[in-house]
Amino acid sequence: MPDRYGPKGVLALMIPQQNSNMQPEHEMLRPEGVSNQTYRFDISVQDKVPEAMVSIMGQARGCWPDMVLCANSVEMRNWSLDRQIAYRADLAAALPGVPIVTAGDACVAALKLMGAKRIGLISPMSEEYSESARGFYRAHGFDVPETAWLHVKTSDKIIDVPLDAIHDAFDKVNTDAVDTILHVGGALGIADMIDDLEARLGKPVISSTAVGYWYALRQMGLDMPLTLGGQITRKPLPDDFRDPTRLVA
């Protein structure tokens, strides 16, 4: 339901309480005429993050959203295609009648749209959690020959990763074995760095926060190019890439 500050649409953004980077990034990405409404969930219990997200979904109905973006990279858990399917169903049941997209589905759609085949994957979490993300994208048909794990012990500490470590991770995965670089874990806060990274590395960079926001807008029928977030955020979303169930390998 459009309002004074969102005549083009109202977007509800579900992000962690412990994340201070994503809300300002979403505001940087926001085009004129779209209203961002932020809701937060607790990620202090590491293995219950998806459940925490689902538990607050009903709150978003109060802002009459045209779309809800579940912006957390839940694939950085013990994850699988079956868990993603169940997660979508749980989200829909918690907020019936409202369109919902997830960051993981957004990343898959963006990679497919860019024609990615071999990706370098950057995750801020432990090797165990990061290998789960690797398996998730492999299950969607991507080779993942290069990886960089930042070994952050708990999700709430991702915001403390220094810029030098972020650049080192991108350099590590930028080899001839990959055609596209994927970053998951939105708390790193790199939306304003992506265009420069693409220019320096010579490859497309898909980053979960920027791509999640882009995907939500496109699913709302809004095709305006964004001013940051990488080349993907200037592209429309063809109909063939809108249904995540059709993007499995």
C-alpha positions in Angstrom: 0.0 0.0 0.0 1.8 3.2 -1.2 2.1 6.0 1.3 3.6 9.6 1.4 7.2 8.4 1.4 6.6 5.3 -0.7 4.4 6.0 -3.6 6.3 3.4 -5.7 6.1 0.8 -2.9 6.7 -0.2 0.7 9.5 -2.7 1.3 9.8 -4.4 4.7 13.3 -5.5 5.5 14.0 -8.3 8.0 17.5 -7.9 9.4 19.3 -9.0 12.6 19.2 -6.9 15.8 23.0 -7.3 16.1 23.7 -5.9 12.6 24.4 -2.2 12.4 25.5 -2.2 8.7 22.5 -3.5 6.7 20.0 -0.7 7.6 22.2 2.1 6.4 23.2 0.1 3.3 19.5 -0.4 2.5 19.0 3.3 2.7 22.0 3.9 0.4 20.4 1.5 -2.1 16.9 2.9 -1.8 15.5 4.7 -4.9 13.3 7.7 -4.6 9.7 6.8 -4.0 10.3 3.5 -2.2 9.8 3.4 1.6 12.1 1.1 3.6 10.6 -0.3 6.8 13.0 -2.3 9.0 12.2 -5.1 11.4 14.8 -6.9 13.5 15.2 -10.4 14.9 17.7 -11.9 17.4 20.6 -14.0 16.0 22.2 -14.8 19.4 21.3 -18.5 19.1 23.4 -19.3 16.0 21.5 -22.5 15.0 18.1 -21.0 15.3 18.4 -18.0 13.0 15.9 -19.1 10.4 13.3 -19.7 13.2 14.1 -16.3 14.7 13.4 -14.7 11.3 10.1 -16.6 10.9 9.0 -15.6 14.5 8.9 -11.9 13.7 7.4 -12.0 10.2 3.9 -11.1 11.4 5.1 -7.7 12.7 5.7 -6.6 9.1 2.0 -6.6 8.3 1.7 -3.3 10.2 3.4 -1.3 7.6 1.3 -2.7 4.7 4.3 -3.9 2.7 4.2 -4.5 -1.0 7.2 -6.9 -0.5 9.2 -8.4 2.3 12.9 -9.1 2.0 14.4 -11.6 4.4 17.9 -10.3 4.2 19.9 -12.8 6.3 22.1 -15.3 4.5 20.7 -18.4 6.1 22.7 -20.7 3.8 25.6 -20.0 6.2 24.1 -22.7 8.4 23.5 -26.4 8.1 21.5 -25.8 4.9 20.2 -27.6 1.9 17.7 -27.2 -1.0 15.1 -29.1 1.1 15.6 -26.7 4.0 15.3 -23.7 1.7 12.0 -25.0 0.4 10.7 -25.5 3.9 12.0 -22.1 4.9 10.1 -20.4 2.1 6.9 -22.3 3.2 7.4 -21.3 6.8 7.9 -17.6 5.9 4.8 -17.6 3.7 2.7 -19.2 6.5 3.9 -16.6 9.0 2.8 -13.7 6.7 0.1 -15.0 4.3 -0.9 -12.9 1.4 2.3 -10.8 1.3 5.1 -11.4 -1.3 8.3 -12.5 0.3 11.8 -12.9 -1.1 15.0 -14.2 0.5 18.7 -13.2 0.1 19.7 -16.7 -0.8 17.2 -16.9 -3.7 18.2 -13.4 -4.8 21.9 -14.5 -5.0 21.0 -17.6 -7.1 18.9 -15.5 -9.5 21.6 -12.9 -9.8 24.3 -15.5 -10.5 22.1 -17.2 -13.1 21.3 -13.9 -14.8 25.0 -13.0 -15.0 25.7 -16.3 -16.6 28.0 -17.4 -13.8 29.4 -21.0 -14.0 32.4 -21.0 -11.7 32.2 -18.8 -8.6 34.6 -17.7 -5.9 32.7 -17.7 -2.7 33.4 -15.4 0.3 31.8 -16.1 3.6 32.6 -14.4 7.0 31.7 -17.5 9.1 33.5 -20.6 10.2 34.6 -23.3 7.7 31.7 -25.5 8.8 29.0 -22.9 8.2 30.7 -21.6 5.1 30.9 -25.1 3.6 27.2 -25.3 4.0 26.9 -22.2 1.8 29.2 -23.8 -0.7 27.0 -26.9 -0.9 23.9 -24.7 -1.3 25.3 -23.0 -4.4 26.7 -26.2 -5.8 23.2 -27.7 -5.6 22.0 -24.9 -7.9 24.5 -25.9 -10.5 27.5 -23.7 -9.8 31.1 -24.9 -9.5 32.8 -23.3 -6.5 36.5 -23.8 -7.0 37.7 -20.9 -4.9 36.6 -20.0 -1.3 37.6 -17.6 1.4 36.3 -18.0 5.0 36.9 -15.2 7.5 36.3 -17.5 10.5 34.2 -15.1 12.5 33.0 -17.1 15.5 29.5 -15.7 15.8 27.3 -13.7 13.4 27.1 -10.6 15.6 30.9 -10.1 15.2 30.9 -9.9 11.4 30.5 -6.1 11.5 34.0 -6.0 13.2 35.9 -7.5 10.2 38.4 -4.9 9.0 38.4 -3.6 5.4 41.9 -5.1 4.7 40.6 -8.6 5.5 37.7 -8.1 3.2 40.0 -7.0 0.3 42.3 -9.9 1.0 39.4 -12.3 0.7 38.4 -10.9 -2.6 41.9 -11.1 -3.9 42.2 -14.8 -2.7 39.2 -16.0 -4.7 40.0 -13.9 -7.8 41.7 -16.5 -9.9 41.4 -17.7 -13.5 39.3 -20.6 -12.1 36.3 -18.4 -11.5 34.2 -16.1 -13.6 32.1 -14.5 -10.9 32.6 -13.6 -7.2 29.9 -14.2 -4.6 29.8 -12.7 -1.1 27.3 -13.9 1.4 26.8 -12.6 4.9 25.4 -9.1 4.7 26.9 -7.8 7.9 30.3 -7.2 6.1 28.8 -3.9 4.8 30.3 -3.7 1.3 27.5 -2.4 -0.8 29.3 0.9 -1.5 32.5 -1.0 -2.4 31.2 -3.4 -5.1 31.5 -1.2 -8.2 35.2 -0.4 -7.3 35.8 -4.1 -6.6 34.4 -5.1 -10.0 36.6 -2.6 -11.7 39.7 -3.7 -9.8 39.1 -7.5 -10.0 37.7 -7.5 -13.6 34.8 -9.8 -12.6 31.1 -9.4 -11.6 30.6 -9.3 -7.8 27.3 -10.6 -6.4 26.9 -9.4 -2.8 23.9 -10.6 -0.7 22.7 -7.3 0.7 22.8 -5.3 -2.6 21.4 -8.2 -4.6 18.7 -9.0 -2.1 17.5 -5.4 -2.3 17.7 -5.4 -6.1 15.8 -8.6 -6.3 13.0 -7.4 -4.0 12.6 -4.2 -6.1 12.4 -6.2 -9.3 9.9 -8.6 -7.9 7.8 -5.5 -7.0 7.9 -4.5 -10.7 10.4 -1.7 -10.2 13.1 -1.7 -12.8 15.0 1.5 -12.1 18.8 1.1 -12.0 20.4 1.5 -8.6 23.4 3.8 -8.1 25.6 1.3 -6.3 25.8 -2.4 -5.6 27.5 -3.6 -8.8 26.5 -4.1 -12.4 23.7 -6.6 -11.5 21.8 -3.8 -9.8 21.4 -1.9 -13.1 19.8 -4.9 -14.8 16.1 -5.8 -15.1 14.9 -9.2 -13.9 13.5 -11.3 -16.8 10.5 -13.4 -16.0 12.5 -16.7 -16.3 14.4 -15.7 -13.2 11.6 -14.7 -10.9 10.5 -18.1 -9.6 13.3 -19.6 -7.4 11.9 -23.1 -7.8 12.8 -23.0 -11.5 16.5 -22.1 -10.8 17.6 -25.4 -9.3 20.3 -27.3 -11.3 
